[in-house]
Amino acid sequence: MVLGRYVAEFADLCWTLRYGLTRAGRIAGQPARTIRALSDELPAARLAEAFFDMCAALKDYTPEEASVALELHDRVIDAVERRDAYMNGDWWAGWTSADARRGGVAAPWVRDRAKQVEPDVLVHNIDDLVELRCLLEQFVVLVSGDVHALAPGVVPMMPAQRREPMR
């Protein structure tokens, strides 16, 4: 259940990047359909790069805004790399480790790749994704100058307003 929630929160983060990219592109005069068609095929890391590049092209940042953009960029890339490690790592269903599956003897490459993720760490990462998505929503508002940038009548909310954190 915790892994499913993590995957859902990461998908929400990618949706926010796609929608923000579309919104920024429309402000820059590009058709939303074209931007969506291109961004739908981008992997998460490339999507993040496109989002932050489009935002930088659209708005002349103050030094403080540039610092925020860089920090958000780094946090998104870190989240993508963490997700890749979870989703592309080795999973040992029904076994506690690679060693147990092989009768206590595992090849060195198996021992190095098999990592166990504690549920508490995953829950913390879920909360980080929720917070990061909310910050990205606020960043879209900053770049677009439109309080209703994500949807008519919706103001970005902090995690406590949206969902209860898992901690």
C-alpha atoms as an extended CHARMM CRD file, in Angstrom:
* protein
*
       167  EXT
         1         1  MET       CA              0.0000000000        0.0000000000        0.0000000000  PROA      1               0.0000000000
         2         2  VAL       CA              2.8000000000        2.4170000000        0.8620000000  PROA      2               0.0000000000
         3         3  LEU       CA              4.5700000000        1.7610000000       -2.4380000000  PROA      3               0.0000000000
         4         4  GLY       CA              1.3200000000        2.3540000000       -4.3310000000  PROA      4               0.0000000000
         5         5  ARG       CA              0.8500000000        5.6840000000       -2.5640000000  PROA      5               0.0000000000
         6         6  TYR       CA              4.4300000000        6.6250000000       -3.4390000000  PROA      6               0.0000000000
         7         7  VAL       CA              3.8260000000        5.8240000000       -7.1260000000  PROA      7               0.0000000000
         8         8  ALA       CA              0.5700000000        7.8280000000       -7.1010000000  PROA      8               0.0000000000
         9         9  GLU       CA              2.2510000000       10.8670000000       -5.5050000000  PROA      9               0.0000000000
        10        10  PHE       CA              5.0800000000       10.7100000000       -8.0370000000  PROA      10              0.0000000000
        11        11  ALA       CA              2.5330000000       10.5730000000      -10.8700000000  PROA      11              0.0000000000
        12        12  ASP       CA              0.8590000000       13.6620000000       -9.3560000000  PROA      12              0.0000000000
        13        13  LEU       CA              4.2320000000       15.4120000000       -9.3410000000  PROA      13              0.0000000000
        14        14  CYS       CA              4.7230000000       14.5990000000      -13.0420000000  PROA      14              0.0000000000
        15        15  TRP       CA              1.1890000000       15.8230000000      -13.8010000000  PROA      15              0.0000000000
        16        16  THR       CA              2.0280000000       19.1250000000      -12.0970000000  PROA      16              0.0000000000
        17        17  LEU       CA              5.1770000000       19.4440000000      -14.2260000000  PROA      17              0.0000000000
        18        18  ARG       CA              3.2580000000       18.6660000000      -17.4330000000  PROA      18              0.0000000000
        19        19  TYR       CA              0.4370000000       21.0420000000      -16.6450000000  PROA      19              0.0000000000
        20        20  GLY       CA              2.8400000000       23.7760000000      -15.5430000000  PROA      20              0.0000000000
        21        21  LEU       CA              4.8400000000       23.3090000000      -18.7380000000  PROA      21              0.0000000000
        22        22  THR       CA              1.6570000000       23.5600000000      -20.7970000000  PROA      22              0.0000000000
        23        23  ARG       CA              0.5520000000       26.6580000000      -18.8990000000  PROA      23              0.0000000000
        24        24  ALA       CA              3.9420000000       28.3430000000      -19.2990000000  PROA      24              0.0000000000
        25        25  GLY       CA              4.0330000000       27.4430000000      -22.9880000000  PROA      25              0.0000000000
        26        26  ARG       CA              0.5770000000       28.9130000000      -23.5860000000  PROA      26              0.0000000000
        27        27  ILE       CA              1.6810000000       32.1710000000      -21.9730000000  PROA      27              0.0000000000
        28        28  ALA       CA              4.6990000000       32.1250000000      -24.2950000000  PROA      28              0.0000000000
        29        29  GLY       CA              2.3220000000       31.7870000000      -27.2530000000  PROA      29              0.0000000000
        30        30  GLN       CA              2.6410000000       28.0580000000      -27.9640000000  PROA      30              0.0000000000
        31        31  PRO       CA             -0.4770000000       25.9370000000      -28.5430000000  PROA      31              0.0000000000
        32        32  ALA       CA             -1.3310000000       23.7750000000      -25.5320000000  PROA      32              0.0000000000
        33        33  ARG       CA             -2.0280000000       20.7530000000      -27.7720000000  PROA      33              0.0000000000
        34        34  THR       CA              1.4860000000       20.8680000000      -29.2060000000  PROA      34              0.0000000000
        35        35  ILE       CA              3.1250000000       21.1800000000      -25.7980000000  PROA      35              0.0000000000
        36        36  ARG       CA              1.0470000000       18.3330000000      -24.3720000000  PROA      36              0.0000000000
        37        37  ALA       CA              1.8480000000       16.1150000000      -27.3460000000  PROA      37              0.0000000000
        38        38  LEU       CA              5.5610000000       16.6780000000      -26.8400000000  PROA      38              0.0000000000
        39        39  SER       CA              5.5840000000       16.5100000000      -23.0430000000  PROA      39              0.0000000000
        40        40  ASP       CA              3.4750000000       13.3410000000      -22.7980000000  PROA      40              0.0000000000
        41        41  GLU       CA              6.3550000000       11.3070000000      -24.1890000000  PROA      41              0.0000000000
        42        42  LEU       CA              9.0740000000       12.7790000000      -21.9900000000  PROA      42              0.0000000000
        43        43  PRO       CA             10.5340000000       10.7310000000      -19.1490000000  PROA      43              0.0000000000
        44        44  ALA       CA             10.3530000000       12.4140000000      -15.7490000000  PROA      44              0.0000000000
        45        45  ALA       CA             13.8800000000       13.8860000000      -15.7260000000  PROA      45              0.0000000000
        46        46  ARG       CA             13.5120000000       15.3970000000      -19.2120000000  PROA      46              0.0000000000
        47        47  LEU       CA             10.0640000000       16.6850000000      -18.2810000000  PROA      47              0.0000000000
        48        48  ALA       CA             11.5540000000       18.4750000000      -15.2720000000  PROA      48              0.0000000000
        49        49  GLU       CA             14.2960000000       19.9930000000      -17.4190000000  PROA      49              0.0000000000
        50        50  ALA       CA             11.7440000000       21.1800000000      -20.0020000000  PROA      50              0.0000000000
        51        51  PHE       CA              9.5300000000       22.6400000000      -17.2650000000  PROA      51              0.0000000000
        52        52  PHE       CA             12.3100000000       24.6490000000      -15.6400000000  PROA      52              0.0000000000
        53        53  ASP       CA             13.7390000000       25.7420000000      -19.0070000000  PROA      53              0.0000000000
        54        54  MET       CA             10.3220000000       26.9990000000      -20.1300000000  PROA      54              0.0000000000
        55        55  CYS       CA              9.7950000000       28.8450000000      -16.8430000000  PROA      55              0.0000000000
        56        56  ALA       CA             13.2190000000       30.5080000000      -17.1020000000  PROA      56              0.0000000000
        57        57  ALA       CA             12.5080000000       31.5570000000      -20.6800000000  PROA      57              0.0000000000
        58        58  LEU       CA              9.1720000000       33.0040000000      -19.6750000000  PROA      58              0.0000000000
        59        59  LYS       CA             10.1840000000       35.0040000000      -16.6060000000  PROA      59              0.0000000000
        60        60  ASP       CA             13.2150000000       37.0920000000      -15.7540000000  PROA      60              0.0000000000
        61        61  TYR       CA             13.9450000000       35.8340000000      -12.2650000000  PROA      61              0.0000000000
        62        62  THR       CA             15.0930000000       38.0380000000       -9.4450000000  PROA      62              0.0000000000
        63        63  PRO       CA             18.1500000000       36.5750000000       -7.6780000000  PROA      63              0.0000000000
        64        64  GLU       CA             15.8530000000       35.1920000000       -4.9660000000  PROA      64              0.0000000000
        65        65  GLU       CA             13.4990000000       33.6180000000       -7.5290000000  PROA      65              0.0000000000
        66        66  ALA       CA             16.4630000000       32.1060000000       -9.3800000000  PROA      66              0.0000000000
        67        67  SER       CA             17.6270000000       30.5520000000       -6.1220000000  PROA      67              0.0000000000
        68        68  VAL       CA             14.1630000000       29.0940000000       -5.5030000000  PROA      68              0.0000000000
        69        69  ALA       CA             14.0040000000       27.7530000000       -9.0700000000  PROA      69              0.0000000000
        70        70  LEU       CA             17.3940000000       26.0690000000       -8.6830000000  PROA      70              0.0000000000
        71        71  GLU       CA             16.4400000000       24.5200000000       -5.3530000000  PROA      71              0.0000000000
        72        72  LEU       CA             13.1400000000       23.2360000000       -6.7650000000  PROA      72              0.0000000000
        73        73  HSD       CA             14.9430000000       21.8690000000       -9.8210000000  PROA      73              0.0000000000
        74        74  ASP       CA             17.4110000000       19.9990000000       -7.6270000000  PROA      74              0.0000000000
        75        75  ARG       CA             14.6300000000       18.5970000000       -5.4390000000  PROA      75              0.0000000000
        76        76  VAL       CA             12.6600000000       17.3860000000       -8.4480000000  PROA      76              0.0000000000
        77        77  ILE       CA             15.7200000000       15.7120000000       -9.9950000000  PROA      77              0.0000000000
        78        78  ASP       CA             16.4900000000       14.0840000000       -6.6260000000  PROA      78              0.0000000000
        79        79  ALA       CA             12.8910000000       12.7920000000       -6.4670000000  PROA      79              0.0000000000
        80        80  VAL       CA             13.1960000000       11.3790000000       -9.9990000000  PROA      80              0.0000000000
        81        81  GLU       CA             16.4530000000        9.6140000000       -9.1550000000  PROA      81              0.0000000000
        82        82  ARG       CA             14.9450000000        8.2240000000       -5.9440000000  PROA      82              0.0000000000
        83        83  ARG       CA             11.8880000000        6.9830000000       -7.8460000000  PROA      83              0.0000000000
        84        84  ASP       CA             14.1290000000        5.3480000000      -10.4530000000  PROA      84              0.0000000000
        85        85  ALA       CA             16.0410000000        3.5690000000       -7.6880000000  PROA      85              0.0000000000
        86        86  TYR       CA             12.8060000000        2.2420000000       -6.1970000000  PROA      86              0.0000000000
        87        87  MET       CA             11.1290000000        1.2400000000       -9.4310000000  PROA      87              0.0000000000
        88        88  ASN       CA             14.1710000000       -0.0720000000      -11.2930000000  PROA      88              0.0000000000
        89        89  GLY       CA             15.8500000000       -1.8460000000       -8.3810000000  PROA      89              0.0000000000
        90        90  ASP       CA             15.6410000000       -5.5310000000       -7.5430000000  PROA      90              0.0000000000
        91        91  TRP       CA             12.5840000000       -6.6830000000       -5.6400000000  PROA      91              0.0000000000
        92        92  TRP       CA             12.6630000000       -9.8790000000       -3.6380000000  PROA      92              0.0000000000
        93        93  ALA       CA              9.0320000000      -10.9260000000       -3.2220000000  PROA      93              0.0000000000
        94        94  GLY       CA              8.6810000000      -13.3030000000       -0.2910000000  PROA      94              0.0000000000
        95        95  TRP       CA             12.3610000000      -13.0840000000        0.6640000000  PROA      95              0.0000000000
        96        96  THR       CA             14.0450000000      -10.6710000000        3.0280000000  PROA      96              0.0000000000
        97        97  SER       CA             17.2050000000      -10.4120000000        0.9400000000  PROA      97              0.0000000000
        98        98  ALA       CA             19.0660000000      -11.7710000000       -2.0370000000  PROA      98              0.0000000000
        99        99  ASP       CA             21.1680000000      -13.9350000000        0.3040000000  PROA      99              0.0000000000
       100       100  ALA       CA             18.0890000000      -15.7210000000        1.7080000000  PROA      100             0.0000000000
       101       101  ARG       CA             16.8220000000      -16.5000000000       -1.7760000000  PROA      101             0.0000000000
       102       102  ARG       CA             20.0770000000      -18.1500000000       -2.7730000000  PROA      102             0.0000000000
       103       103  GLY       CA             20.5140000000      -20.1320000000        0.4110000000  PROA      103             0.0000000000
       104       104  GLY       CA             22.7740000000      -17.5860000000        2.0410000000  PROA      104             0.0000000000
       105       105  VAL       CA             25.1610000000      -17.2120000000       -0.8940000000  PROA      105             0.0000000000
       106       106  ALA       CA             24.5420000000      -14.4050000000       -3.3370000000  PROA      106             0.0000000000
       107       107  ALA       CA             26.6700000000      -13.2430000000       -6.2120000000  PROA      107             0.0000000000
       108       108  PRO       CA             28.3770000000       -9.9180000000       -5.3930000000  PROA      108             0.0000000000
       109       109  TRP       CA             26.3940000000       -8.0250000000       -8.0470000000  PROA      109             0.0000000000
       110       110  VAL       CA             23.1350000000       -9.2820000000       -6.5110000000  PROA      110             0.0000000000
       111       111  ARG       CA             24.1620000000       -8.1830000000       -3.0010000000  PROA      111             0.0000000000
       112       112  ASP       CA             25.1490000000       -4.7430000000       -4.2940000000  PROA      112             0.0000000000
       113       113  ARG       CA             21.9180000000       -4.1400000000       -6.2270000000  PROA      113             0.0000000000
       114       114  ALA       CA             19.3730000000       -5.5070000000       -3.7490000000  PROA      114             0.0000000000
       115       115  LYS       CA             18.4290000000       -2.7470000000       -1.3410000000  PROA      115             0.0000000000
       116       116  GLN       CA             15.7470000000       -2.9270000000        1.2700000000  PROA      116             0.0000000000
       117       117  VAL       CA             13.6950000000        0.2200000000        1.7770000000  PROA      117             0.0000000000
       118       118  GLU       CA             12.2310000000        0.6750000000        5.2090000000  PROA      118             0.0000000000
       119       119  PRO       CA              8.5270000000        1.6790000000        5.1980000000  PROA      119             0.0000000000
       120       120  ASP       CA              9.2600000000        4.7190000000        7.3800000000  PROA      120             0.0000000000
       121       121  VAL       CA             11.7320000000        6.0130000000        4.7840000000  PROA      121             0.0000000000
       122       122  LEU       CA              9.1860000000        5.5000000000        2.0190000000  PROA      122             0.0000000000
       123       123  VAL       CA              6.5100000000        7.3280000000        4.0500000000  PROA      123             0.0000000000
       124       124  HSD       CA              8.9150000000       10.2380000000        4.5790000000  PROA      124             0.0000000000
       125       125  ASN       CA              9.5900000000       10.3150000000        0.8210000000  PROA      125             0.0000000000
       126       126  ILE       CA              5.8380000000       10.3520000000        0.1350000000  PROA      126             0.0000000000
       127       127  ASP       CA              5.4410000000       13.4000000000        2.3580000000  PROA      127             0.0000000000
       128       128  ASP       CA              8.3430000000       15.0520000000        0.5310000000  PROA      128             0.0000000000
       129       129  LEU       CA              6.6350000000       14.4370000000       -2.8240000000  PROA      129             0.0000000000
       130       130  VAL       CA              3.3930000000       15.9990000000       -1.5710000000  PROA      130             0.0000000000
       131       131  GLU       CA              5.2770000000       19.0570000000       -0.3190000000  PROA      131             0.0000000000
       132       132  LEU       CA              7.2890000000       19.3270000000       -3.5390000000  PROA      132             0.0000000000
       133       133  ARG       CA              4.1570000000       19.1950000000       -5.6740000000  PROA      133             0.0000000000
       134       134  CYS       CA              2.5780000000       21.9920000000       -3.6500000000  PROA      134             0.0000000000
       135       135  LEU       CA              5.7240000000       24.0990000000       -4.0130000000  PROA      135             0.0000000000
       136       136  LEU       CA              5.7300000000       23.5070000000       -7.7790000000  PROA      136             0.0000000000
       137       137  GLU       CA              2.1020000000       24.6250000000       -7.9580000000  PROA      137             0.0000000000
       138       138  GLN       CA              3.0630000000       27.8470000000       -6.2060000000  PROA      138             0.0000000000
       139       139  PHE       CA              6.0370000000       28.2410000000       -8.5430000000  PROA      139             0.0000000000
       140       140  VAL       CA              3.7120000000       27.9780000000      -11.5630000000  PROA      140             0.0000000000
       141       141  VAL       CA              1.6530000000       30.8030000000      -10.0660000000  PROA      141             0.0000000000
       142       142  LEU       CA              4.8430000000       32.8540000000       -9.5820000000  PROA      142             0.0000000000
       143       143  VAL       CA              5.9800000000       32.3300000000      -13.1590000000  PROA      143             0.0000000000
       144       144  SER       CA              2.5840000000       32.8170000000      -14.7660000000  PROA      144             0.0000000000
       145       145  GLY       CA              1.4440000000       35.6380000000      -12.5270000000  PROA      145             0.0000000000
       146       146  ASP       CA             -1.9650000000       33.9610000000      -12.4770000000  PROA      146             0.0000000000
       147       147  VAL       CA             -3.3780000000       32.7500000000       -9.1540000000  PROA      147             0.0000000000
       148       148  HSD       CA             -5.6290000000       30.3810000000      -11.0940000000  PROA      148             0.0000000000
       149       149  ALA       CA             -2.8020000000       28.9450000000      -13.1960000000  PROA      149             0.0000000000
       150       150  LEU       CA             -3.5520000000       25.3010000000      -12.4750000000  PROA      150             0.0000000000
       151       151  ALA       CA             -7.3280000000       25.3260000000      -12.6900000000  PROA      151             0.0000000000
       152       152  PRO       CA            -10.0570000000       27.9480000000      -12.5010000000  PROA      152             0.0000000000
       153       153  GLY       CA            -10.9020000000       28.7060000000       -8.8860000000  PROA      153             0.0000000000
       154       154  VAL       CA             -8.1410000000       26.5370000000       -7.4090000000  PROA      154             0.0000000000
       155       155  VAL       CA             -5.4460000000       28.1150000000       -5.2910000000  PROA      155             0.0000000000
       156       156  PRO       CA             -2.3600000000       25.9720000000       -4.5880000000  PROA      156             0.0000000000
       157       157  MET       CA             -2.4790000000       24.3790000000       -1.1630000000  PROA      157             0.0000000000
       158       158  MET       CA              0.1410000000       23.1770000000        1.2330000000  PROA      158             0.0000000000
       159       159  PRO       CA              0.1790000000       19.4330000000        2.0750000000  PROA      159             0.0000000000
       160       160  ALA       CA             -1.8520000000       19.7510000000        5.2760000000  PROA      160             0.0000000000
       161       161  GLN       CA             -4.6860000000       21.3760000000        3.3010000000  PROA      161             0.0000000000
       162       162  ARG       CA             -4.6410000000       18.7900000000        0.5230000000  PROA      162             0.0000000000
       163       163  ARG       CA             -4.1830000000       15.4420000000        2.2700000000  PROA      163             0.0000000000
       164       164  GLU       CA             -3.1070000000       14.2440000000        5.6070000000  PROA      164             0.0000000000
       165       165  PRO       CA              0.6180000000       13.4780000000        5.6320000000  PROA      165             0.0000000000
       166       166  MET       CA              1.4240000000        9.8140000000        6.1550000000  PROA      166             0.0000000000
       167       167  ARG       CA              3.6720000000       10.3880000000        9.1760000000  PROA      167             0.0000000000
